[in-house]
Amino acid sequence: MPSWTEVLTEIQSEASNSNVLDKVRRKYLKLIFEKTNRNVIAYYSGWLQNQGDSSAINDKDKNAFMANIHGLDRRLGLDLILHTPGGDLAATESLIDYLRSMFGNNVRAIIPQISMSAGTLIALSCKEIMMGKQSNLGPIDPQMGGIACQAVLDEFQKAIKDITDNPSSAILWQSIISKYHPTFLNSCENAIDWSKILAEEFLKSNMFHGNEEKIAEVLNLFSERSNTKSHSRHISIDKCKSVGLNIIDMEMENELQDLILTVHHSFMHTFSNSNAVKIVENHLGNAFIEKGIES
């Protein structure tokens, strides 16, 4: 199957065709379906090329999935190709509920490169996750305003200790704590609890059904800041396997791996050569493309 450079060459060879980017992506999505006989939907964010809130998971994505699922034979299940930085927790929960209402538990996540934060929650809700050596999931600890909720709580506890031990330090902490609005700490606590509860429920009802002992290990790896250190931590396939997640090695199916990575290259070239910031697209060629502001 074509490499990154070969996909670019294929695109450039038909540069006169205004739809060449769409044509190449859809060609290889269809080939994945023909290989697996499972429905394929790619959920791709262009955040690596175009920073912005539009690339994150949000409530508009429900419309995109509704458009993509319409007309599919849902008995075939779904292979969901994920490339996302994450996004809104409420929108993610609603999206997972919708996918389950359409396909039951017969959803497999495929991670060509990165699915972080709420994108990891989507992967954890699936029956299995296909990853390669280059693939990563990320911590599910929530953020508010770009700040990790657990970091806020840890900082507040540190402030309490410092002020208790040394009352004169209160004036130093005041400038920091005064920036918190009245409900901010409670909101952070609730978001952390909500994220863990969702992950536990999703695992219990699908991947770990009947084997719930593993859940604590998964939550410890993906949600405890003492382990992850940073919300941007990249969690490898080996670490995912170490806590018992149902991981399929992409390298075990060479032809399918080549197709998946070719699709990935096609989406990356699309984001680099257009103003698209998010694409949800299926193997039938149906697509929901969100575009950024032209520069």
C-alpha positions as CSV (number, residue, x, y, z in Angstrom):
1,M,0.0,0.0,0.0
2,P,1.1,3.6,-0.6
3,S,3.4,5.4,1.9
4,W,3.1,9.0,3.0
5,T,5.1,10.2,0.0
6,E,3.3,7.9,-2.5
7,V,-0.1,9.1,-1.3
8,L,1.1,12.7,-1.8
9,T,2.3,11.7,-5.3
10,E,-1.1,10.2,-6.1
11,I,-2.8,13.4,-5.0
12,Q,-0.4,15.5,-7.0
13,S,-0.8,13.4,-10.1
14,E,-4.5,14.4,-10.2
15,A,-4.0,18.0,-9.1
16,S,-6.3,19.2,-11.8
17,N,-9.2,17.4,-10.1
18,S,-10.6,19.7,-7.5
19,N,-12.0,16.7,-5.6
20,V,-8.8,14.7,-5.6
21,L,-8.3,14.8,-1.8
22,D,-11.8,13.4,-1.2
23,K,-11.3,10.8,-4.0
24,V,-8.1,9.4,-2.5
25,R,-9.5,9.2,1.1
26,R,-12.7,7.5,0.0
27,K,-10.8,5.0,-2.2
28,Y,-8.9,3.6,0.7
29,L,-11.8,3.7,3.2
30,K,-13.7,1.6,0.8
31,L,-10.8,-0.9,0.5
32,I,-10.8,-1.3,4.3
33,F,-14.5,-2.2,4.2
34,E,-13.9,-4.7,1.4
35,K,-11.1,-6.2,3.5
36,T,-13.0,-6.5,6.8
37,N,-16.7,-6.5,5.7
38,R,-17.4,-4.2,8.6
39,N,-18.8,-0.6,8.4
40,V,-16.0,2.0,8.5
41,I,-16.3,5.5,9.8
42,A,-13.2,7.7,10.2
43,Y,-13.4,10.5,12.8
44,Y,-10.5,12.8,12.1
45,S,-9.5,16.1,13.7
46,G,-7.0,18.4,12.0
47,W,-5.7,19.8,15.3
48,L,-2.1,18.8,14.5
49,Q,-2.2,21.2,11.5
50,N,-4.8,23.7,12.6
51,Q,-5.2,24.5,16.2
52,G,-8.7,25.5,17.3
53,D,-11.8,24.6,19.3
54,S,-13.6,23.4,16.1
55,S,-11.3,20.3,15.9
56,A,-12.4,19.1,19.4
57,I,-15.2,16.7,20.1
58,N,-18.4,18.7,20.5
59,D,-22.2,18.3,20.1
60,K,-22.1,19.0,16.4
61,D,-20.4,15.7,15.9
62,K,-23.7,13.9,16.6
63,N,-25.1,15.3,13.3
64,A,-22.0,14.1,11.5
65,F,-22.4,10.5,12.8
66,M,-26.1,10.5,12.0
67,A,-25.3,11.4,8.4
68,N,-22.6,8.8,8.2
69,I,-24.6,5.9,9.8
70,H,-27.7,6.5,7.6
71,G,-27.8,3.8,5.0
72,L,-25.3,1.5,6.7
73,D,-26.1,-2.2,7.4
74,R,-25.7,-2.0,11.1
75,R,-25.6,-5.7,11.5
76,L,-22.0,-5.6,10.2
77,G,-20.8,-3.6,13.2
78,L,-18.5,-0.6,13.1
79,D,-14.8,0.0,12.8
80,L,-14.3,3.5,14.1
81,I,-11.0,5.1,13.1
82,L,-10.1,7.7,15.7
83,H,-7.7,10.6,15.4
84,T,-8.7,13.3,17.9
85,P,-7.3,15.5,20.8
86,G,-10.5,14.9,22.8
87,G,-13.1,17.5,23.7
88,D,-16.3,18.0,25.6
89,L,-17.1,15.3,28.1
90,A,-20.9,15.6,27.9
91,A,-20.7,15.5,24.1
92,T,-18.5,12.4,24.2
93,E,-20.9,10.6,26.6
94,S,-23.8,11.4,24.3
95,L,-21.9,10.3,21.2
96,I,-21.0,7.0,22.8
97,D,-24.6,6.4,23.8
98,Y,-25.7,7.0,20.3
99,L,-23.1,4.7,18.7
100,R,-24.2,2.0,21.1
101,S,-27.8,2.5,20.2
102,M,-26.9,2.0,16.6
103,F,-24.4,-0.9,16.8
104,G,-24.8,-2.3,20.3
105,N,-21.4,-3.4,21.6
106,N,-20.1,-4.3,18.1
107,V,-17.8,-1.3,17.8
108,R,-14.0,-1.6,17.3
109,A,-11.7,1.4,17.7
110,I,-8.7,1.8,15.4
111,I,-6.0,4.2,16.4
112,P,-3.6,5.0,13.5
113,Q,-1.7,7.6,15.5
114,I,-3.3,9.4,18.5
115,S,-6.7,9.4,20.3
116,M,-6.4,11.5,23.4
117,S,-8.5,12.5,26.4
118,A,-12.2,12.1,25.5
119,G,-11.0,10.3,22.4
120,T,-9.5,7.7,24.7
121,L,-12.9,7.4,26.5
122,I,-14.4,6.5,23.1
123,A,-11.8,3.9,22.5
124,L,-12.4,2.4,26.0
125,S,-16.1,2.1,25.3
126,C,-15.4,-0.2,22.4
127,K,-15.2,-4.0,22.5
128,E,-11.6,-3.9,21.3
129,I,-8.9,-1.5,20.2
130,M,-6.6,-1.9,17.3
131,M,-3.2,-0.2,17.8
132,G,0.2,-0.2,16.2
133,K,3.7,0.5,17.5
134,Q,3.1,4.1,16.5
135,S,-0.3,4.4,18.2
136,N,-1.1,6.2,21.5
137,L,-4.0,6.8,23.8
138,G,-3.9,9.5,26.5
139,P,-5.0,10.3,30.0
140,I,-8.7,10.8,30.6
141,D,-8.3,13.4,33.4
142,P,-10.5,16.3,32.5
143,Q,-9.4,19.9,31.8
144,M,-11.1,23.2,32.3
145,G,-9.9,26.2,30.3
146,G,-6.9,24.2,29.3
147,I,-5.9,23.4,32.9
148,A,-6.0,19.9,34.3
149,C,-8.6,19.7,37.0
150,Q,-6.5,17.4,39.2
151,A,-3.6,19.9,39.0
152,V,-6.0,22.6,40.3
153,L,-7.0,20.5,43.2
154,D,-3.5,19.5,44.0
155,E,-2.4,23.2,43.9
156,F,-5.2,24.2,46.2
157,Q,-4.2,21.5,48.7
158,K,-0.6,22.7,48.5
159,A,-1.8,26.2,49.3
160,I,-3.7,25.0,52.3
161,K,-0.7,23.2,53.6
162,D,1.7,26.1,53.0
163,I,-0.6,28.6,54.6
164,T,-1.1,26.3,57.6
165,D,2.7,25.7,58.0
166,N,3.6,29.3,57.3
167,P,0.7,31.9,57.6
168,S,2.8,34.6,56.0
169,S,2.7,32.7,52.7
170,A,-1.1,33.5,52.4
171,I,-0.4,36.7,50.6
172,L,1.6,34.8,48.0
173,W,-1.2,32.3,47.4
174,Q,-3.9,35.0,47.3
175,S,-3.1,36.1,43.8
176,I,-3.5,32.5,42.6
177,I,-6.5,31.4,44.5
178,S,-8.4,34.7,43.8
179,K,-8.5,33.7,40.1
180,Y,-10.8,30.7,40.9
181,H,-14.5,31.5,40.5
182,P,-16.7,30.4,43.5
183,T,-17.7,27.0,42.0
184,F,-14.4,26.2,40.2
185,L,-13.0,23.7,42.7
186,N,-16.3,21.8,42.9
187,S,-16.6,21.8,39.1
188,C,-13.1,20.3,38.9
189,E,-14.0,17.6,41.4
190,N,-17.2,16.7,39.6
191,A,-15.5,16.5,36.2
192,I,-12.8,14.1,37.6
193,D,-15.5,11.9,39.2
194,W,-17.6,12.0,36.0
195,S,-14.7,11.0,33.8
196,K,-13.9,8.0,36.0
197,I,-17.5,6.9,36.3
198,L,-17.9,7.0,32.5
199,A,-14.8,5.0,31.9
200,E,-15.8,2.4,34.5
201,E,-19.3,2.1,33.1
202,F,-18.1,1.8,29.5
203,L,-15.5,-0.9,30.3
204,K,-17.9,-2.8,32.6
205,S,-20.6,-3.0,30.0
206,N,-18.5,-4.0,27.0
207,M,-14.7,-4.8,26.9
208,F,-14.5,-6.0,30.5
209,H,-18.0,-7.5,30.8
210,G,-17.8,-10.3,33.3
211,N,-14.2,-9.5,34.2
212,E,-14.4,-6.3,36.2
213,E,-11.3,-6.8,38.3
214,K,-9.2,-5.1,35.6
215,I,-11.0,-1.9,35.7
216,A,-9.2,-0.4,38.6
217,E,-5.8,-1.0,36.8
218,V,-7.1,0.8,33.7
219,L,-8.4,3.8,35.8
220,N,-5.1,4.0,37.6
221,L,-3.2,4.1,34.3
222,F,-5.4,6.6,32.5
223,S,-6.9,8.8,35.2
224,E,-4.4,9.1,38.1
225,R,-2.2,12.2,37.6
226,S,0.4,10.8,39.9
227,N,1.0,8.2,37.2
228,T,0.4,10.2,34.0
229,K,2.0,13.5,35.2
230,S,0.6,15.4,32.2
231,H,-2.7,15.5,30.3
232,S,-0.6,15.2,27.1
233,R,1.1,12.0,28.1
234,H,1.2,9.5,25.2
235,I,0.3,6.0,26.4
236,S,1.7,3.2,24.2
237,I,0.3,0.0,23.1
238,D,2.5,-2.0,25.5
239,K,1.2,0.0,28.5
240,C,-2.4,-0.5,27.3
241,K,-1.8,-4.2,27.1
242,S,-0.2,-4.2,30.5
243,V,-3.5,-3.3,32.2
244,G,-5.5,-5.9,30.3
245,L,-7.2,-3.8,27.6
246,N,-8.4,-5.9,24.7
247,I,-5.7,-4.7,22.2
248,I,-5.3,-6.0,18.6
249,D,-1.8,-5.6,17.2
250,M,-2.2,-3.7,13.9
251,E,1.1,-5.4,12.7
252,M,-0.6,-8.8,12.9
253,E,-2.7,-8.0,9.8
254,N,-0.2,-6.5,7.4
255,E,-2.6,-5.8,4.6
256,L,-5.2,-4.1,6.9
257,Q,-2.4,-2.2,8.6
258,D,-1.2,-0.8,5.2
259,L,-4.8,0.2,4.4
260,I,-5.3,1.9,7.7
261,L,-2.0,3.9,7.5
262,T,-2.8,4.9,3.9
263,V,-6.1,6.3,5.1
264,H,-4.3,8.1,7.8
265,H,-1.8,9.6,5.4
266,S,-4.8,10.7,3.1
267,F,-6.5,12.5,6.0
268,M,-3.2,14.2,7.0
269,H,-2.6,15.4,3.5
270,T,-6.2,16.7,3.3
271,F,-5.7,18.8,6.5
272,S,-2.4,20.1,5.2
273,N,-3.8,21.1,1.8
274,S,-7.3,22.4,2.6
275,N,-9.1,24.4,5.3
276,A,-10.8,21.3,6.7
277,V,-10.5,21.1,10.5
278,K,-12.6,18.0,11.1
279,I,-13.9,15.2,8.9
280,V,-16.3,12.4,9.7
281,E,-16.5,10.0,6.7
282,N,-17.6,6.5,5.9
283,H,-16.7,3.8,3.4
284,L,-19.6,4.8,1.2
285,G,-18.2,8.2,0.6
286,N,-20.6,10.1,2.9
287,A,-18.7,12.8,4.7
288,F,-19.3,15.7,7.1
289,I,-16.5,18.2,6.7
290,E,-16.1,21.1,9.0
291,K,-13.9,23.9,7.6
292,G,-12.0,26.6,9.4
293,I,-11.8,30.3,8.4
294,E,-9.9,31.0,5.3
295,S,-6.6,32.8,6.0
